[in-house]
Amino acid sequence: MQPTVGIDFLAKNITHNSKNYRLQLWDTAGQERFRSLIPSYLKDAHCALVVFDVTSTTSFEEAEMWINLFNENKNGDGFVFLVGNKLDLEYREIKT
């Protein structure tokens, strides 16, 4: 039996220059089964972090789908940060 994997979530209210912001971090681990939930959370998003695994070409290729999903559902002029993960490992399929 495989372990159940869910969404890791963190929310924090931040005040900067007398303006309130709500920071929400959703970690879906790239699982396709959460894709249907994402658009409703992106409609008010101003930015997104898309993280890929540098030891996996598949992870990098799938990042494009998540970026497109954000761009299709974002609020206004939102932007995406693409972040490579596991840079400390010697083995890489994605090179800089």
Number of C-alpha atoms within 10 A of each C-alpha: 3 4 5 5 9 12 13 10 10 10 10 9 9 11 9 7 5 7 7 10 11 11 11 14 14 14 15 16 13 17 11 10 9 12 13 8 9 15 15 11 13 19 15 13 20 14 16 20 16 20 18 23 18 22 19 14 14 13 16 20 11 14 19 14 14 20 17 12 15 25 19 12 17 21 15 11 9 15 16 15 11 15 13 17 12 13 13 8 9 7 12 15 11 16 9 5
